[in-house]
């Protein structure tokens, strides 16, 4: 075992015997005769992981040592040794951060068991910390892929809203990444060390969703054989992600509104309110304004949820991100499947750029996952794509150069949009989500006439 243990005791015989026993078990050890010497060694070295210390010592006692080291080296664990008369002091040391305590005279077998338990605990704590960091990384911005103007705007919104505690309402079609955005908000907020809890309001039956959200008491209904903590309480201190909020039944919308406003709710079958501190991020692919007009969604709940509104672009509105997304998914599924595929060839990329992605990023991911399975070379080719993709792409006749292919697509898309608005450049610029001057610059770069044929004839 590589853990270095510092033994601190003013009695040399105790120090020496503990050192001998611990080194026989494979531990590296060092000793100090009092707290002052121990503090010096801790500050000079960087490999001490555990301090085994007596309480009563000259100069700096064990409690003072614990207090000082816990502030400067919180990663070091303490085991306190004490006589029977000082048990209350030892218990106080636990309150101040010590991991464990032993009664003198120390039984060596008991000491070894406790140190091994401490090492197991420390290893688990480190693994949990690493897991939290990895989950935070995976669930944060790293999985939101894109450099297009619409995505940069989404990144800016997330960065602005994440530190606040305000509720957020995310609008977006299926496959646009609503849950990824919700996770990015959570893991970049002050609640990041607490739970992120997603629930799909449309996937749970109307009879069960109230119990799922708010919990129930034993005997509240048939099958309620024990008390159940609802997700609103389970997510206390964290973030509750309510996906497909438009599917929430009207009677529960009232209860949700009260829970948000009062920060408390009453479980099914109970009369006592339960308090909670939870941030709500809701999402929908429906037009809630229409549902409000039709009496299917409460307007007061809408405004309570919609403190900050985020509208996600479809993949077709940010096609310049497709090459980035394709490379991301190729790397992801090659890692999962143990494949060594370098990417997609130019012809395949042209087809992917020219396809109408009604299923959004999720559909693109599924296509790449399938292609990885069937790919027999270092690059994904058109043979690895589903027939429906190849048969419905407008990009198949474009040049091999990806840069030229994107340029051609931009020209085609801008021209189509301008014609749609009868050459009204201001309306076309709004639809394209660019400034009027940017539209004119693009038209000049791409060789698009600034006037229609009829406009030219009228002059």
N, C-alpha and C positions, 0 to 999 in steps of 0.2 A: 504494500500500500504506500502511496506517495504523499499522503497528507502529513504536513509537518505540525507537530504539537508543541506548544510552549508550556512547560510546567513551571508554575510560580508558587513557591512556598518558602517561608523563612527557615524551615527545618531541613538541613542538608540530607539527613537520613531519608526523609519522605521523598525529597526530590530524586535522590539516587535510586531508590527502590522503584518509584513510578517510571523513571527513565528506562531502567532495565526491563521491566515488564512490557512496556509499550514497544521497545525496540525488538524484543523477542517476537512480538506479533507483527513486525515488519514496518512499524511506523518510524518516521524520522522525528527526532525530538531535539529540543533545546531547553535550557533551564534558566530561571532567574530567581534570585533570593528575596526579592520584594517587588512591589508594583512599579517603583521608579525604574529599576533595571529592566523590568518587563516592557515598560513603555518605550524605553530607549531601543531595545531589540526589535520591537514591533515597527518602530519608525525607520530603523536602519534596514530591515529586511523586507522582502515583498512576497515571501513564500509561507508565512505562518497562517494557517487556516483555522486552527483550534487553540484556544487558551484554556488550560486546566489550572484554576487558581484557588488558593486559600482565600478566606475573607479577611481574617485578622493578620495584618502584616505591618511592619514599620514603614515610615515615609509615605507610601501610597498604598492603601488597603485594596482588597479585591473589589469592593463596590465602587470605589473611585476609579480604579483601573477599567472596570466595565463601562462606567459612564463616559470616560474620556475616549476609549477605543471605539465604542459604538458610534460616536460622532465622527471620528476621523477615518475609521476602517469598519464600516457597517457589514462588510462581507465576512468578518472574522466571528466565529461562533465561540461562546463561553460555556464552560461547565464549572460550576462553583462547588468547592469543597468546604464543608462546615462541620462543626461539632454539634451535638444534640441541642446544646443550649442556644444555638444560633439558627435554629430551623426557621424561625419567623423571618430572620434577615435573608436567608436563602430564598424563601418564597417571594420576598420583596425583590430579590434579584431577578426572578423569573418575570415579574411585572416590568422590570426595566430592560428586559431583552435577553437575559441568559437563556440558553437552550435547556439546561438541566442542572440538577445539583446532586451531590453525593454526601452522605454522612460519614464523617471520620470515626474510627479508622476505616479506610477505603478497602472494600473487598475487590481484589483484582479482577476476578471473573465478571463481577457486576460492572466494573469500570470499562472493560473491553466491550461488553454488550452495549453499553450506553454510547461509547464512541462510535462503534460500528453503526448503531442506529442513527446517530447524528450524521455520519458520512452518507448513509442511504438517503436521509432527509435532504441533505445539501445537494446531492446528485439529482434528486427528484425536483427540487426547487429550481436548479439550473436548467433542467430539461423543460420544466414548465415555462420558465422565463424565455428560453429560446423558442419554444412553441408559440408563445404569445407574440414574440417579435416576428416570427415567420408568418403567423396568421395576420398580424397587423400589416405586414408588407404585402402579402398576397391579396388582402381584402382592401387595401388602400388604393392609391393612385396607380400602382404598378399594373393592375389588370385593366385599367382604362386606357386603351390604346388609341392614339390619334394625335395628329399635328395640324389638322385642318382648323380653319377659323371657328366653325361651330363647336368643335371639341375644346379649343383653347378657351372659349367663352364658358363652357361647362366647368373646366378646371378652375377658372377664376371664381366662379360662383361657389364651388365647393370650398375653396380656400377661404372665402369671405364668410360663408355661413357656418362652417364646421365649428369654430370656437364659440359661437353663440349657443344659446340653449333653446332657440326658437324652433317651432314645428316647421316641417318642410313638406311640400306636396310636389311630387315628381310626376310629370306627364310624359308619356312616351308609348309608342306602339310596341307590340311584342317583339322581343329580340333587340331592343335598343340599349339594354343594360341598366334598367332601373334599380335592381338590387345592388349592382356593383357601385352605382353612385351613392346609394344609401349607406353601404359599407364604408365607402371612402369618406363620407361625412362623419360617420361614427368614429372610425379609427384615426381621424385627424382632429377629434374633439377632446374635451376634458374628460369625457366618459369612456375613453378608449380602453381603460383597464377593466371596465365592467362589461356586462354581456350585451351583445347585439343579437336580438331575437326576432327573426322573421316569421310572419304568419300570413298565409294566403287566405284572405277573407272569402274568396270564391270557392275554395277547395274543401271547406268544412260545412257540414249540413247545418241548416238554420236551427235545428233542435240542439245542436251541440256547441255552436260557436259562442254563445253567452257564457257557458260553463268554461270553455277554453280560455276566453279572455279574462273573465272576472272570478273564476273558481266557483266552488259550491260547498255546502255543508253536507255532512253525512245525512242521508235520508231525505234530501231535498227533492229527489225524484227517483223513479225506479232505476235501479242500477247504481245509485250513488251510495256505495257501501262504506265510503270513508271521505273525510274532508279532502278537498283538492285545492291547491294553490293555483290561481289563475295566472296567465301570462303577464298581465298588468303588474302583478306583485312580483312575479318571478324575475321580471326585467328591472326591478327597482334599482335605481342608480345608473341604469344603462339606457339603451335605445330599443324601442319597439318599432319594428318595420311592418306596417300594415299594407301588404300588397293587395292590389285589386280592391281598393277601398270602396269603389262604386258598387260592389256586390254586397256590401254590408246591409242587412235588413233594416228597415226604417225604425222598428222598435229598439234595436240595438244602437242605432245612431244617436238616439236620445241619451242612452246610458253612457256611450262613448263621450259625448259632448260634456256631460256632467263630470265624468272622470278626468277629462282634460282640464276643465275649468276649476274644479274643486280639489284636484289631486287626491281624490279618494273615491271609493266605489263600494257597493254592497254585494258580496258574493250571493249566488243563487241559494235561497233557503235560509239566509241570515238576515238579521236586523241591525247588525253592528257594522259601521263603515270601516274600511281598511284603507290606510293611507299609502301613497306610493309617489315616488319621484322618478318619473320616466320621461324621456324625450320621444316624441312621436314623429316618425317619418312615414308618410303615406305615399302610395303610388297608384296610378290607374292608367289604363289605355282607353278609357271611355271619356266622352265629353260630359263632364259633370254639370256644365251649364244647362245642357239639354235635359239631364236627369232632374235638375232643380226645377226647370219649367214644367216637367211632367209629374212633379210631386214625388219623385223617386229618391231624391237626396235632399237633405236638410241644408238650407242656405246658411244657417248660423254655424253648422258644423263645418261647412266648406270654408268659411272665412276663418274659423278657428284653426283649421288644418293648414290653410293656405297663407301662412305668415310669410313664407318665402316660397316662390314658385320656380321650379326648374323644368323647362321643356327640353326633352332630349331629341336630337336630330335623328332621322332615319339613316340607315347606311347609304341609301340612294342620295341623301343630301350631303354626304361627306365621302364621296367615292375616292377622293385622293388618299384616304386612310386605308383603302383596301390592301395595297402592298404591305403596309406595316402589320395589319391584322393577319394577313396570310402568313407572313414570316413568323409571327408570334404563335399562331396555331400549329405551324409545321414544327417548330421547336418543342412546343408543349406535347404534341402527340408522338413525336419521335422519342422524347424522353420516356413517356409512358409505355410505349410499345417496344423500346429498345431498337429503334430503326435509325439508320444513318442516311437521311434524305436532306439534300442541301437547300431545296426550295422548289419553286415551280418554274417551268420554262416560259419564254416570252409569249408564245402562242396561248398557253393556258392562262397567263396573267391577263392577256387581252380579253379573253372570254369572260373571266371573272369580273373585269372592269366593266364589261358591256352588259352584264346580266342585271335584270330588275330584281333586287333583293327584297322581295315582299316579306320574307321571314327575318330580315335584318341580320345582325351580327351572329345570332344563334344559327341561322341557316348557313351562313358562310362557314362557321366553325364545323358544323356537321358535314359539309361538303369536303372540307380539308381533312377531317378525321377519316372519312370514307376513302379519300384519295390516298392517304398514308397506308391504309390497309392493302390497297390494290397496286400500289406503285412497285415496279420491278427494277427501276433504275435509280440514279442519284437525284433525278429531278422528276417532279410530278408533271405528267404530260396530259394532253387532252384526252387520251385513252383512259385516264384514271378518273375523269369527271363523269357524273351521271348524264345520261342522254338529254334529260330535260334542260340541263344547264347549257349544253352545247347547242341545242336546238332553239334556244330563246335568247341568245346573246346577240347584240347589235355590233359587236366589236370584232367579229371574226375576220373581216377583210382589212383590218388596220395593219400598219407596218410592225416589224419586229421590235423596233426600238420602243422601250417602255415610255421614254420621255415623249416621243412623237405620238404614241398611242394616247397618252393622257391629254396631249395638246389637241389631238383630233376630237377626243371626247368633249373637252371643254368647248371647242368651237361648235360642235353639234348641239350641245346642251344650251349654250348661250343663244345661238341662233333660233332654236326651237322656242325658248322662253320669250325672246323678243317678238317673234311672230305671234305667239300666243296673246301678247298684249298689243298687237297691231302696231309694233314699232314705237310704242310709248316707253322711252328709255327709263323714265323715273319709276314707272310701275314694274318694269322688268328688273331694274336694280334692286327694288324692294324684295321682289320674289326670289332673286338670287342671293339676297342677304349681303350685298356689297354696296359701296358708295357709287354715286353716279359717275364720278370722275374715274373710279376704278373700272367701271363697266366700259367707258369709252376707251380707256387704256387697253383693256383686254381685247376689245373689238379691233383696235388698231394692230395689236400684236398678232391676232389670229386671222387678220384679213377679212373681217366681217364688215360689210358695208353699213355705214351709219344711217343710211336712209333706204326705204323700200323702193322698189322699182317705180311704183305709182307716184311716190313723193318726188322722185327724180324727174319724172315726166311732167309733173305739175309746175315745176319751177321754170 
